[in-house]
Amino acid sequence: MTENIIGLHASLFDDDSGAPITHFVIAQYTIRTLNSPGSQAVLQGYVSQSAFQAGKRPLTSRVIDVPLVPPGGDVVQWLYELTPTVEGTDLYGSVPVTASV
């Protein structure tokens, strides 16, 4: 069995309500191949993984710019692997959440 990354765990808080935001999932991504090659991921943040799985609304979103183009394969997995390494973002150092497939 292989492990797929299904989200990222971080310890953030909503500025308005003070609610914890701990589970982030990629909702959208863009790959730029002309002029300024790179990738961008939009991650939605939830109170918890169980809130996401229950279909609750996200509390926030974060946009992460990666100055690389994916080498091929599973782009979402590639972005989940790179996102915690992008310095200067709220998700720097976040921990991958995995599931067996």
KAPEJO-V825836 format. One record per pair of residues at least 6 apart in sequence whose ideal C-beta (glycine too) atoms are under 7 Angstrom apart, sorted by the first residue. I is the first residue (numbers start at 0). J is the second residue. Records with the same first field share a line. If there is no record, write none. Layout:
# KAPEJO-V825836
I->J + J
This chain:
# KAPEJO-V825836
0->99 + 100
1->100
2->97 + 99
3->76 + 97 + 98 + 100
4->76 + 79 + 80 + 95 + 96 + 97
5->96 + 97 + 98
6->22 + 23 + 24 + 48 + 96
7->23 + 79 + 82 + 83 + 90 + 93 + 94 + 95 + 96
8->21 + 22 + 93 + 94 + 96
9->21 + 23 + 89 + 90 + 93
10->21
11->20 + 44 + 89
12->18 + 19 + 20
13->20 + 58 + 59
18->46 + 58
19->46
20->44 + 45 + 46 + 58 + 59
21->46 + 47
22->45 + 47 + 48 + 51
23->42 + 43 + 44 + 61 + 90 + 93
24->42 + 43 + 51
25->40 + 42 + 75 + 78 + 79
26->41 + 42 + 43
27->41
28->38 + 39 + 40 + 74 + 78
29->38 + 39
30->38 + 68 + 69
31->37
32->68
36->68
37->64 + 65 + 66 + 67 + 68
38->65 + 67 + 68 + 69 + 78
39->62 + 63 + 64
40->63 + 78 + 82
41->60 + 62
42->60 + 61 + 63 + 90
43->57 + 60
44->57 + 58 + 59 + 60 + 61
45->51 + 55 + 57 + 58
46->58
48->96
61->88 + 89 + 90
63->82 + 85 + 88 + 90
65->78 + 81 + 85
69->77
79->95
82->90 + 93
83->90 + 91 + 92 + 93
85->91
